[in-house]
Amino acid sequence: DQQVKQNSPSLSVQEGRISILNCDYTNSMFDYFLWYKKYPAEGPTFLISISSIKDKNEDGRFTVFLNKSAKHLSLHIVPSQPGDSAVYFCAASLYNQGGKLIFGQGTELSVKP
Amino acid sequence: DTAVSQTPKYLVTQMGNDKSIKCEQNLGHDTMYWYKQDSKKFLKIMFSYNNKELIINETVPNRFSPKSPDKAHLNLHINSLELGDSAVYFCASSPRVAGGTDTQYFGPGTRLTVL
């Protein structure tokens, strides 16, 4: 019973174009959503987050959009760079759950020069 | 000066053996976690500790026993290893017990292979 799902296992984008990574969730009680980036043989690193009371958060080239009615969030990377090639994990947290994060299964982004 | 470190990085062992994975963080964080990434690539939380106290214990077999000698260390001991225990195990830490407001910092992972 996966509460957070990333239905695209991979995405290939040309350098300079926009990358859009998608994530769906089922639990309407999630209070925060996060994106983590993972390179091979390394642990995930935090990228950007959004509170459930917001619909957009921007940090440089990275923007996360939240559509609560659709239980959907997306990460936009503009412009995409080859160094962005990695696996991106969507995660969600529940208030007062001991810091527990529930992760999706990841989307592997490949940015081609 | 690695923030969250794990040893070993790779662990290959036979079914039925007992093994430990060590985790240390030098960030001064109060909370530490263990996650398991299975063959389907989902990262699932197993345990979390805050100041050496168990906070989260997901439905993990009791063959898995976390031990926190101090708040900078959270080790994972696994008894009677089974084939299904093969996975990548990640340790993480965060400043406090919190949800999305506190970033979790992950170690590089330990790839466990049970033969």
Interface residues (C-beta under 8 A of the other chain):
Chain A: Q2 D31 Y32 F33 L34 Y36 A41 E42 G43 P44 T45 F46 S49 S51 V87 F89 A91 A92 S93 L94 Y95 N96 Q97 G98 G99 K100 L101 I102 F103 G104 Q105 G106
Chain B: V4 T31 Y33 Y35 K40 K41 F42 L43 K44 I45 S48 N50 I55 I56 F90 A92 S94 R96 V97 A98 G99 G100 T101 D102 T103 Q104 Y105 F106 G107 P108 G109
